[in-house]
């Protein structure tokens, strides 16, 4: 942290030049990140880690209700703290001086990225990261900033307020411009400032805790929950989303993990579209991770799932766990995070319900799924990689537990994602260290 304070001396230009030098010297490649975690068995290429990111500490601390997470191999922070060695989620108030508008439209920290204090933000964020995460932190590190999106097109609905404030700023600074010119300038200034704010934050995070899996929650987006359309629901991302995601190549290149959301809206579940929604969101994340990877190893893809339907406390039964967790595993993601808000632990009754759900449904499913993933990796990849569908839309699922499945059928349905140091169709070849 001392070097950052040295960087803080002098002009803003010198500050960012110094910071960029630090980043280039410290930041490792995603390949080395995967290797370091695999050595400890925390995030491996032959298993399917399921990580608990729910604020349920009060269940034990306040109500004496212990959740049997360890019994079922669900990774979690000590004492189920929301921040810890396995996963730490940073909301907008928890890291630096993130600019946003309150629900009444009042600006906080400038309100929009054009008016943010970037230097002050980075200095404060550095202090907060040092306080929150140990020097050797190598878990999941997630930035959950949802007030505005970095692309103007995605700031619709309530987020239009960010467009309006940006236009007001552009008009104030350039009263001679015509309305269309004001909008064009506002868009450019907003996107450039948003990019700089997100990028410099991510670079700082990677510099201070280079072994962590850094990324933004909900990225890449897909926008595929609309049931409308003449052809019926296909699950495909909204038209043009992939092209827009490609415009965020700067973000994907700097991220060491992608955290797409696969929360299940009840309206989609009612119409039987859960699996399609999950599939296309993950496929878009896998596309981005492979296409925009800076190094030879694709960026880790670790979706965020919810133990209940969106905006409800109605738990997912085994059928829906298969459509969310099972589909994710079959597509070859690196792991999965289970998230839920404080509502799940708001009383002893809710804690008991959550414990019963883990014991009767969730826990056993996670155990069987992880066993199935490990067995598939052994059969198809020689224990040096994990399985991923050859044809993403084939619908083949990884057999649960120790279910006997024809090895040839597994090899026909799945291909390998090889672990560090291995290559080949079955991960049978030693990869030269220089690759």
Steps between C-alpha positions, in 0.01 A plus 500: 500500500800730555572504127148621429546798729821578314299481178254745651760777513509755219263541207212273402687408182802382701268311737346290222835450325647369824195281563519348150867410555410327826224306325724380218759376749267323744200361312529130407326323216170316550693180432713553811190592700335171409816310584540658843143423602509151357795415722281555805198329345289815533416563134607211283455382145374155594234583758203728537538725806176646635566811710262645760471881484205565730497711819384214721742546791214619719328159472765353730608817676154632588261205474721198571414338165801336337491455123659169388706647215821309573309171514410540133827646378361851441790744532443796731682766695582425866191547719311578179622857488406689184867590446775244543765281335260318266298791363468873564227709338544876486184707466516860381523643853777260602776599258626849428286791381267342247279765331126431497157659541270423790142387434398864531757610243750655741862457385749313719872536425415712198210284384648415159851378411582828322481680836667231712818558698699216346825568683323522836300189414810293426683615812203417725434171321862398552473562874172309518638203308801481728269496801254247357720243324815326615816544293479143372125507422431269207125455515218650297495881506181645353414864432123543512433840344153514349393866510610569143636305206819593310317506165243777441261260323460291815407793720125470450206499740596659831858536372387764248569748781872454429446593137303810594760621748774438242309703242449779751874509566585505128247778437640704789855472370406549133189722471574560132425139401175382341291238693627208291859614546444528874372141515791374294754679718330387821509139386868518409599671824294260713639186337860623508476599866321178593764295323783682678333466840437126468831423334720686746311345791551152360868565436546623855327188636716272286813684613426478871362143502632338181408142595129578538236433236388857425194584297171689492175330602244466220754524219475421220129587479261314273154658539307184420208503744242650263238238413374697199582448135317341206720190502449423866765498768840380375720596794736687270651823624322815387582592142827688477617410851803303381618793288459732797686257724785504249522875555590415860811311393698737724309364800533133410875534442554635851264260684630174643144365537156558352197483729183481286168488683280193456226598746169343397199731455175330598331605176759307296483198727122486462539468124773235520780721366747488788757277334502700176550824689790358701660337196516813288628717783783260567578449132536875456735513800704208363519672161625820657745311724654318205486770234637783712746314722832682529689178560480146367272393784139626469374718783321305775119496472324470837126573482302642790187297579230552758363224726149634437314658209576868443340739751349211698593265784361199311787251481602327178405132509721227353352546152599865494839431658563270206400776258731752667791320668486192279485702179787718617718199576417333168615810311835487677507806727769527768262497795186667629411748776178473700374842605211621710412815692458543874132402475599132515639556850262766631355275773549164665210366294668602175831351615331170583335498158835560334665225704223255411532591131874437505454164674208376292569638150798722430778322687449154357460639148830689528675186625366288215575765238858546615555125501360481150725781377804333654412163349446653156837674528664169589338306217524758222802706604715256697454704817686795347201708394124541520219418261313743277233416244627450148173638365375768742135450402503119508345493846739231626535526877786371713375184676460563872704326766633159415230430243636251253524653156661351192850655480473515122174691529664748736787550257256554214297755695779690677838647420773614737601828654855411596666611819828692530788301353282271286377501141357266237150368434509299822746723688756226455794719395737696717487864396840669471554757771557771239143471362 
